[in-house]
Amino acid sequence: MNPSLPERHVPAALFFFNVGVEIGQLGAIASVFALRWLVSRLRLRRPALGRGLVYALGSTAAYWSIERIVAVFTG
């Protein structure tokens, strides 16, 4: 337990943490739909866009993995 958080506030803190996580997930989904709409409006070449998306996702995954591995060994 966090010593600075009184016991009676733990349920509310957990509730609002979870609400924040869900709002973040909805925001991510909304961003994907907005990007998809933008791509359809601009008529961008889809193969190049697909490859770029794969590289962006892979780069993000690699960054998070390295960040967590470094945290385990240094922290």
Buried (B, 14 or more C-beta within 10 A) or exposed (E): EEEEEEEEEEEEEEEEEEEEEEEEEEEEEEEEEEEEEEBEEEEEEEEEBEEEEEEEEEEEEEEEEEEEEEEEEEE
